[in-house]
């Protein structure tokens, strides 16, 4: 779990990749095979609670001392797939981004410089030994990046707004798609943007996400989970949220040369997520 989402709990969203067991070499494959058979698999809330526990001591533990051996598990077309938490790695990555999210005085009070310095030194030594390591989970707070929606279709949307068995907190909004579909949609979106608009943050973001996805098994599954954001939105807002459809509509309009329709789709998306991010400053 990232430091950022631990501090701003629970309003974080997640982009996850679940890989088939065949994607892992031994002995890791054996570990995940045995792990998936457990009857007490931990949940996202368990991951969150463990992360928060490290912030309680004085001085706080910014990044876990040991890497997590846990993962999220899903069955995809009859095959077991796992999404390793890699809590320690994600903690380091999140720590490197904190400077752009908080004023120096707030950051120093939250995580003293000596704690951040030690964590950064540990990360540097670890990265030298693990140059090809990458996280299976990406995290953002108080929004879902537009580039993530490009990977999904509206028909892949799952929404639960009232208590349901097996749904933590009684609410859920997520998308799941095969890796091959995610890569295909991303490539098509990149072609559309490069042919119709100037290079910008969205194009750059899609390129970066594409490079990340290429690191995984072609039979993996990609998941976008609104996570704690479902608790910042009303049931009506969740039901009305068709962000992936808005992104797809905007890209289709660009391909057909209809700038007005593309602007309208983007406007709906921007207004929706501006309202969510405004909640951050009200808290």
QUICOR-V592269 format. One record per backbone hydrogen bond with DSSP energy under -0.5 kcal/mol. CO is the residue of the C=O (numbers start at 1). NH is the residue of the N-H. If there is no record, write none. Layout:
co=CO nh=NH
co=CO nh=NH
//
This chain:
co=2 nh=6
co=3 nh=7
co=4 nh=8
co=6 nh=9
co=8 nh=11
co=10 nh=12
co=11 nh=142
co=12 nh=228
co=12 nh=229
co=13 nh=140
co=14 nh=16
co=14 nh=225
co=15 nh=138
co=16 nh=223
co=17 nh=19
co=18 nh=221
co=19 nh=82
co=20 nh=23
co=21 nh=24
co=25 nh=28
co=25 nh=29
co=27 nh=31
co=28 nh=32
co=29 nh=33
co=30 nh=34
co=31 nh=35
co=32 nh=36
co=33 nh=37
co=34 nh=37
co=35 nh=38
co=43 nh=47
co=44 nh=48
co=45 nh=49
co=46 nh=50
co=47 nh=51
co=48 nh=52
co=49 nh=53
co=50 nh=54
co=51 nh=54
co=52 nh=55
co=53 nh=56
co=53 nh=57
co=54 nh=61
co=60 nh=62
co=70 nh=85
co=72 nh=83
co=74 nh=76
co=74 nh=81
co=75 nh=77
co=76 nh=79
co=79 nh=76
co=80 nh=21
co=81 nh=74
co=82 nh=19
co=83 nh=72
co=86 nh=90
co=87 nh=91
co=88 nh=92
co=89 nh=93
co=90 nh=94
co=91 nh=95
co=92 nh=96
co=94 nh=97
co=94 nh=98
co=95 nh=98
co=97 nh=100
co=98 nh=101
co=98 nh=102
co=103 nh=107
co=104 nh=108
co=105 nh=109
co=106 nh=110
co=107 nh=111
co=112 nh=115
co=112 nh=116
co=113 nh=117
co=114 nh=118
co=115 nh=119
co=116 nh=120
co=117 nh=121
co=118 nh=122
co=119 nh=123
co=120 nh=124
co=121 nh=125
co=122 nh=126
co=123 nh=127
co=124 nh=128
co=125 nh=129
co=126 nh=129
co=126 nh=130
co=130 nh=133
co=136 nh=17
co=138 nh=15
co=140 nh=13
co=145 nh=148
co=145 nh=149
co=146 nh=149
co=146 nh=150
co=148 nh=151
co=149 nh=152
co=153 nh=156
co=154 nh=157
co=156 nh=176
co=158 nh=174
co=160 nh=172
co=164 nh=167
co=166 nh=168
co=167 nh=170
co=168 nh=171
co=172 nh=160
co=173 nh=226
co=174 nh=158
co=175 nh=224
co=177 nh=222
co=178 nh=181
co=178 nh=182
co=179 nh=183
co=180 nh=184
co=181 nh=185
co=182 nh=186
co=183 nh=187
co=184 nh=188
co=185 nh=189
co=186 nh=190
co=187 nh=191
co=188 nh=192
co=189 nh=193
co=190 nh=194
co=191 nh=195
co=192 nh=196
co=193 nh=197
co=200 nh=204
co=201 nh=205
co=202 nh=206
co=203 nh=207
co=204 nh=208
co=205 nh=209
co=206 nh=210
co=207 nh=211
co=208 nh=212
co=209 nh=213
co=210 nh=214
co=212 nh=215
co=213 nh=216
co=217 nh=220
co=218 nh=180
co=220 nh=179
co=221 nh=18
co=222 nh=177
co=223 nh=16
co=223 nh=225
co=224 nh=175
co=225 nh=14
co=226 nh=229
co=227 nh=230
co=228 nh=231
co=229 nh=232
co=229 nh=233
co=234 nh=238
co=235 nh=239
co=236 nh=240
co=237 nh=241
co=238 nh=241
co=240 nh=242
co=242 nh=246
co=243 nh=247
co=244 nh=248
co=245 nh=249
co=246 nh=250
co=247 nh=251
co=248 nh=252
co=249 nh=253
co=250 nh=254
co=251 nh=255
co=252 nh=256
co=253 nh=258
co=254 nh=257
co=257 nh=259
co=258 nh=262
co=259 nh=263
co=260 nh=264
co=261 nh=265
co=262 nh=266
co=263 nh=267
co=264 nh=268
co=265 nh=269
co=266 nh=270
co=267 nh=271
co=268 nh=272
co=269 nh=273
co=270 nh=274
co=271 nh=275
co=272 nh=276
co=273 nh=277
co=274 nh=278
co=275 nh=279
co=276 nh=279
co=276 nh=280
co=277 nh=280
co=277 nh=281
co=278 nh=282
co=279 nh=283
co=280 nh=283
//
